[in-house]
Every structure is written in C-alpha cells, then in structure tokens.
Amino acid sequence: MIETIKDYLARHEGEMLALLEELVLTNSHTPNKAGTDAVATIMTKAAETAGFSVRREARAQVGDNIVIETKPRTQGGKGVLLCGHMDTVFPPEMGFNTFTRKGDTLYGPGVADMKSGLVAGLYALKALDAAGLLKDMPVAFICNSDEETGSTHSSELILQEAHKSDVALVMEGAGDNGDLVIGRKGRIAFDLVIKGKAAHAGSAGPDKSSAILELARQIQQLEALNDPQAGISLNVGHIEGGTGANTVSEHAAAVVEFRYRDEDSRTRMWDTIQRQAANPQTNGTECTLAIRTMRPAMPTNDAILGLYALVEGIGRELGIPVTSMQRGGGSDANFIAQTGIPVLDGLGPIGGKLHTTDEYLLADTILPRTLLAAVSIRKAFETYCK
C-alpha cells in the first residue's frame, strides 16, 4: 500500500504544484464571495475529474461550501471526515497576489494557510483511490469558505458532517517540527459599547458621564483578566469614540477577544466580563456587550491522544517527523471536537509567517505530508470505522 501511494504522489507532484498555484492565484479573502466561489469551483473540477462526488452548499454572504465525497459516503456510510478551508485573510486590494518559488520555498497568499492543505487532502484521496483502497471507505472532505472569520456560515455543516463520521483529520498546516495539533483554545470576539451623555467639556465638571472615560476603566478591568498560567488571554484590539476635544463623549466602543482552554474557563470569564459591564464605574454611563463570533475549545482528551498515537506511529514507520503541540489559535477542529469523535489537526504541509505578506510553504514537505495523510486516513478507517 505505502509504495503504491508513494509512487502515485511522486508521479503527480507537478499536478499538485499546478493546482496549488491556481488556488493561490485566486483571491479568496473571506468577504470576497466571487473569489472564494472560484476556489470552490477549482476544487470541484479537480475532485469530479478524479471521480469523486461534490455537494455544493450555497451561501449568500460568503463563498459556497463544498463537500467532496467517496461513493460509500454518498450511500450513507459513516467513516472518515477531512476538513479544510478555502478562504484567506488577504483582501484583493492589498496587492499580495503572486505565487513565487525561491529554492525549495514557495510564497503566496494562503500557500500554507491553507491551500496546500486542500491539495494534500485531495491528493491523499486520489492516491488511496489509485491503490484501490477507497472502494469500501466512506470519506467526506469539507472545504469551507469562512474559517478565518469564525466559520459562522459553515459550522453547522461541519457539525452535521462530523455527526455522520467516526473520526476526523483537519488539513491545516503542521507545526515547524511536523507537529500535529492535539488541543486548541476556544475564542469569543465581542463588542463592548459604552453610552454616556454629551456635554460641553468646559462646563461638564468632574462627574461628567464620559463614554470614553468608562471605556478606559472597562479596558483596564478587562486586561487584568489575562492569566497565562490558566491558559486565558484577553486582548482589546480596537477602540473608537468621541467627536472632539471640547465635547464629553456620548459614545465609545471596543472590539475585544478572549481565548480559553476549556468550557469552565469560558463560563467563568464571560460571567466576569458581563458582571463588569453591568457595573460601570462612571456616573451616568451604560455598557452593553454583543458577541461577534464564538468558537468552542478543543481540549485534549483520551480520544484525541489515541488518534495522535496512531498517526505518530505511522510517521515513525514512514520516517516522517511527527510530534504534538497545543495551539492558542482555533480552527474547525474546535467544532468537530464538540461531537466527541477523535479529531486531529495539522495534517497539512509545513509553512510559516501566516497572515503576513511573507507567508511561505516548504515545498519538500508536500509529498511526505500528503503520504502521511493518506496512510493515516486508511489506518484511521480500519481502526475506528470497522
């Protein structure tokens, strides 16, 4: 099996790079529906050409989601779920729109996060098919369009497909040392809005109902909630308010996020934040909170560790470095973990400097990581789905 898969991938490396280039050169900033739809169309064509079924889930505000399926999956079989996202953080007007190679390093928007993971996932399935190993395997590969903004328009689909699966592998990029992700923090992003009372600054007096003053006090309380040892981080990322130096501000607002390791921490943190907002320190002001996006935590558990042990053993057999790590950032693995099925993240190729114009991918990791994914899919099916 392994030699057949290796041979297939080696013979199709040029195809994989060509598909990666096409995907990278198609802008798919999350709000760019037309661009993300174009990526969905490229992936659909590549999958259908290989003989897979593709279900397209239309979305009005973001790009459409697609689900690539093997025949046993379309017939209702439970099995293996793959997941990856098509969107990136780079708007078209940013001008970061090239795909270049310097030595063994590839550069471009989304090359590591995570268009190479899409290519690896698809070609892992194609290699398994070439080896005759997909005939009995129900596999679904979700390619969603809004992971970078919290998967608001795709989390329901992800949960639906996870409930129809026994085990899941997420094709986000691996860590620098081939790390697989066995745990991720949850995240809530929210707006804090302060309402005060406008007045002339020259005659307002010390008891002025300044929205900006209350925002400053709320920010100090919020930032004091940071607790690295408990895995809790909080950040006030944007503020606004007021109209001019001679006016007491009637309005002020902040965009805030906090991250947490488990649901107990989430509950404690959110209760504290709500309590602080309900008790403003500035006379005559009111605070309101509104959640923008929420992603649950992916706490490490025995099911995840068992799947990691399986893949780590495959890595040792193949001579491919595999270690484990926890990540502060979230992914769609966070949603899958809520269903209780074993899920592992980071099966994609290795890159770095994500979300910057220096984003890169190590080209020589594409084939080994795709091989690892292919063998892991089959072994996970044999272990969890029979």
Salt bridges, closest charged atoms under 4 A:
GLU3 OE2 - LYS6 NZ 3.88
ASP7 OD2 - ARG11 NE 2.91
GLU15 OE1 - LYS126 NZ 3.88
ASP37 OD2 - LYS33 NZ 3.02
ASP37 OD1 - ARG56 NH2 3.76
GLU57 OE2 - ARG55 NH1 2.98
ASP64 OD1 - LYS33 NZ 3.00
ASP64 OD2 - ARG56 NE 3.00
GLU69 OE2 - ARG55 NH2 3.15
ASP87 OD1 - HIS85 ND1 3.10
ASP104 OD1 - ARG101 NH2 3.22
ASP113 OD1 - HIS85 NE2 3.13
ASP113 OD2 - HIS355 NE2 3.01
ASP136 OD1 - ARG378 NH1 3.02
ASP136 OD2 - LYS386 NZ 3.52
GLU147 OE1 - HIS85 NE2 3.29
GLU147 OE2 - ARG295 NH2 3.71
GLU148 OE2 - HIS85 NE2 3.88
GLU148 OE1 - HIS355 NE2 3.25
GLU161 OE2 - ARG55 NH2 2.89
GLU161 OE1 - ARG73 NH2 2.82
GLU161 OE2 - LYS164 NZ 3.33
ASP166 OD1 - LYS78 NZ 3.85
GLU172 OE2 - HIS85 NE2 3.33
ASP191 OD1 - ARG292 NE 2.86
GLU240 OE1 - HIS238 NE2 3.75
GLU257 OE1 - ARG187 NE 2.46
GLU257 OE2 - ARG259 NE 2.74
GLU263 OE1 - ARG266 NE 2.86
GLU312 OE2 - ARG316 NE 3.02
ASP332 OD1 - ARG295 NH2 3.88
ASP345 OD2 - ARG184 NE 2.76
GLU382 OE2 - ARG378 NE 3.02
